[in-house]
Amino acid sequence: MTDETNCKTRIALARQGFDMRLAGHSYQEIAEALGLSVELASKIVEDEIALRVEISPNAMINRQLARYQAALEAIRPKTEAGNLKAIELTATMMKQLEWLRGMYDGEKM
């Protein structure tokens, strides 16, 4: 196996183990399902948990901000044309954007 294959395999195992842990499985059950030792299963799942906790808050907010910005750009022509539904949707999205920006601490991920 190449290093790249090993890396991809470890990532896949980490994600599968994370999903199983989230579903309530023990490390013993995860280890058996993935064909790993309990020690290794625990290590890769805990590493995956740490990674997700570390990047989650700001990364999620950044994704949501980008989605709202893209949606606003997409409906801009209808809003500018006076379409009432588009105006209402724009107002709702602007409120959500302001709320998200209040949560955002300015860190770039």
C-alpha positions as CSV (number, residue, x, y, z in Angstrom):
1,M,0.0,0.0,0.0
2,T,1.2,3.5,-0.8
3,D,1.2,6.3,1.8
4,E,-1.7,7.9,0.0
5,T,-3.7,4.7,0.2
6,N,-2.9,4.4,3.9
7,C,-4.0,8.0,4.5
8,K,-7.2,7.5,2.6
9,T,-7.9,4.3,4.5
10,R,-7.2,5.9,7.8
11,I,-9.5,8.9,7.0
12,A,-12.3,6.5,5.9
13,L,-11.9,4.4,9.1
14,A,-11.9,7.6,11.3
15,R,-15.1,8.8,9.7
16,Q,-16.8,5.5,10.0
17,G,-15.6,5.1,13.6
18,F,-16.8,8.6,14.4
19,D,-20.2,7.9,12.9
20,M,-20.4,4.7,15.0
21,R,-19.4,6.5,18.2
22,L,-22.0,9.2,17.5
23,A,-24.6,6.4,17.1
24,G,-23.6,5.1,20.6
25,H,-21.3,2.3,19.8
26,S,-18.5,1.4,22.3
27,Y,-14.9,1.5,21.2
28,Q,-14.9,-2.3,21.5
29,E,-17.8,-2.5,19.0
30,I,-16.1,0.0,16.7
31,A,-12.8,-1.9,16.8
32,E,-14.5,-5.2,15.9
33,A,-16.4,-3.6,13.0
34,L,-13.3,-1.9,11.6
35,G,-10.9,-4.8,12.2
36,L,-8.7,-2.7,14.5
37,S,-7.4,-3.0,18.1
38,V,-9.5,-1.2,20.7
39,E,-6.5,1.1,21.3
40,L,-6.2,2.1,17.7
41,A,-9.9,2.5,17.2
42,S,-10.1,4.7,20.2
43,K,-7.2,6.8,19.0
44,I,-8.4,7.4,15.5
45,V,-12.0,8.2,16.6
46,E,-10.8,10.6,19.3
47,D,-8.5,12.3,16.8
48,E,-11.5,12.7,14.5
49,I,-13.6,14.1,17.3
50,A,-10.9,16.6,18.2
51,L,-10.5,17.7,14.6
52,R,-14.3,18.2,14.2
53,V,-14.6,20.1,17.5
54,E,-11.6,22.3,16.6
55,I,-12.9,23.4,13.2
56,S,-16.6,23.2,13.6
57,P,-17.9,26.5,15.0
58,N,-16.2,29.1,12.7
59,A,-16.1,26.8,9.7
60,M,-19.8,26.2,10.0
61,I,-20.6,29.9,10.3
62,N,-18.3,30.7,7.4
63,R,-20.2,28.2,5.2
64,Q,-23.5,29.6,6.3
65,L,-22.4,33.2,5.6
66,A,-21.2,32.2,2.1
67,R,-24.5,30.4,1.4
68,Y,-26.6,33.4,2.4
69,Q,-24.4,35.7,0.3
70,A,-24.8,33.5,-2.7
71,A,-28.6,33.3,-2.2
72,L,-28.9,37.0,-1.9
73,E,-26.9,37.5,-5.1
74,A,-29.2,35.0,-6.9
75,I,-32.4,36.8,-5.9
76,R,-31.1,40.3,-6.3
77,P,-32.6,40.9,-9.7
78,K,-36.1,39.9,-8.5
79,T,-35.7,42.0,-5.4
80,E,-34.6,45.0,-7.4
81,A,-37.5,44.5,-9.7
82,G,-39.9,44.8,-6.8
83,N,-41.0,41.2,-6.4
84,L,-42.6,41.1,-3.0
85,K,-41.7,37.5,-2.2
86,A,-38.1,38.2,-3.1
87,I,-38.1,41.3,-0.9
88,E,-39.5,39.3,2.0
89,L,-37.0,36.6,1.5
90,T,-34.1,39.1,1.3
91,A,-35.2,40.7,4.6
92,T,-35.3,37.3,6.3
93,M,-31.9,36.4,5.0
94,M,-30.5,39.7,6.0
95,K,-31.7,39.1,9.6
96,Q,-30.0,35.7,9.5
97,L,-26.8,37.2,8.2
98,E,-26.7,39.8,10.9
99,W,-27.4,37.1,13.5
100,L,-24.6,34.9,12.1
101,R,-22.2,37.9,12.0
102,G,-22.9,38.5,15.6
103,M,-21.8,35.0,16.4
104,Y,-18.7,35.2,14.1
105,D,-15.6,36.2,15.9
106,G,-13.6,37.1,12.8
107,E,-11.2,34.2,12.8
108,K,-10.4,32.8,9.4
109,M,-10.3,29.1,9.2
